[in-house]
Amino acid sequence: MYTQALNDKDPSPAEDTIEDPVLAERFQSRIDQELRIEANDWMPAAYRRTLQRQIAQHAHSEVIGMQPEGNWLTRAPTLKRKAILLAKIQDEAGHGLYLYSAAETLGISREEMESQLLTGKARYSSIFNYPTLNWADMGAIGWLVDGAAIMNQVPLCRCSYGPYARAMVRVCKEESFHQRQGYDIMTQMAKGTAAQKAMAQDALNRTWWPSIMMFGPHDSDSSHSEQSMAWKIKRFSNDDLRQKFINATVPQAEYLGLTIPDPDLKFNEETGNWESGPIDWDEFKQVLAGNGPCNHLRLSTRQRAVAEGEWVREAAAAHAAKQSARATNKEEAA
């Protein structure tokens, strides 16, 4: 669902292993020729680590992102809305599964990735550390958050690493549905009663700035973005993607009769772009540091879910072992 600053910070800044320059040159040549890198191909250690971190963070975001939406599952206004929201949450779980599986092809285990998340070593998208206060937030998440995700993720379908790129094709198709259902909610509320429109505007006010922060820091402050683009993991810079998102979203808000909460927003006739006001990067850093409104809640909820599901995993493992033993005994008896 959500990628954010995926190549901007390396949590394990160990020095790269010295590698054969001939292999490194051949690797970059394949990248430059738009040839996919597969799991069994040689790749630089830094390329492998970057992808492990990026894909794991993406998967964590999908899983944690189920929580703010799950908060409204029992309170959806109609049975139809409940069914749609439930389908969306199930999609997010599936996205996490695809992505964890893609990351495992790079030599990192599911258990290690989960441990990194549960101990706070690994990050997930900062957008999920904000609360969902009313039903309109389900619309804002679909419209803005999933809209920003699509802007980030469609280029990943052309990522140089094959397993990741192929996983993203289905993810992006489903995210498109998520974005449309969110915009539909906002449309209905914006055209409803004055109170409903006010709820939609409130959700937009609270979600706008965190959603444009999802693209990560400005290019000048992104330490790994240039290398990731050279490797064709990323295809566009943070600022380019953010600008595309703003240009696409402002007319949508105008159609809804809602106001983007940016007094400095203006249209530049020369560039054809909507220019945003300054972004509060201090807030972004605080949320990433664990000081957002819901950081503790999101992580503790996930930790509790893992602990409460331990008996299921143990039972499944015991059953598998028993089945394997029975099969072995039959073979020996034969």
Sequence and secondary structure as in RCSB ss.txt:
>XXXX:A:sequence
MYTQALNDKDPSPAEDTIEDPVLAERFQSRIDQELRIEANDWMPAAYRRTLQRQIAQHAHSEVIGMQPEGNWLTR
APTLKRKAILLAKIQDEAGHGLYLYSAAETLGISREEMESQLLTGKARYSSIFNYPTLNWADMGAIGWLVDGAAI
MNQVPLCRCSYGPYARAMVRVCKEESFHQRQGYDIMTQMAKGTAAQKAMAQDALNRTWWPSIMMFGPHDSDSSHS
EQSMAWKIKRFSNDDLRQKFINATVPQAEYLGLTIPDPDLKFNEETGNWESGPIDWDEFKQVLAGNGPCNHLRLS
TRQRAVAEGEWVREAAAAHAAKQSARATNKEEAA
>XXXX:A:secstr
    STTS  SS        HHHHHHHHHHHHTT  B TTS   HHHHHHHHHHHHHHHHHHHHTHHHHHTTGGG
 SSHHHHHHHHHHHHHHHHHHHHHHHHHHTTT  HHHHHHHHHTT S   GGGGS   STHHHHHIIIIIHHHHH
HHHGGGGG SBHHHHHHHHHHHHHHHHHHHHHHHHHHHHHTS HHHHHHHHHHHHHHHHHHHHTT S GGG SSH
HHHHHTTS SS HHHHHHHHHHHHHHHHHHHT   S TT EEETTTTEEE     HHHHHHIIIIISTTHHHHHH
HHHHHHHHTHHHHHHHHHHHHHHHHHHHHHHHH 
